[in-house]
């Protein structure tokens, strides 16, 4: 049963990443935009900080690197 729980957790992370992918991309684009004002950059960074850590694709990749990927078998 533990293996099934890990698979379900990974699937849940994948859904969260997909749900917030556009929000992360928008915040990153604003943060890296040279034409954006400091206030806009700060607001984008604050919004990114408020997001759950599990919603970031890099966070999901870290879990996969640690060997938690059981979905493939």
Steps between C-alpha positions, in 0.01 A plus 500: 500500500784740564603485136148601393509791742824626348358471150191697601715768667707539184187525285365766736825698460471472122146640511611791721789581266269499200243715679747774594738481202360816335514697825864401552587586140334842525675583827836389364452706182421813700790440740745465210358787291750785480221746413294417809513743790644397835148501645377260231795270556450506875128424459576207268758364741262536794230316306747223418600476865136460601453195278531154651844354451356181351358702210844571354623267227850507648360374829338206320827426319685494833267228623558302181876535541478362852356175370134549585389427145301180517242576232712342225515170679 
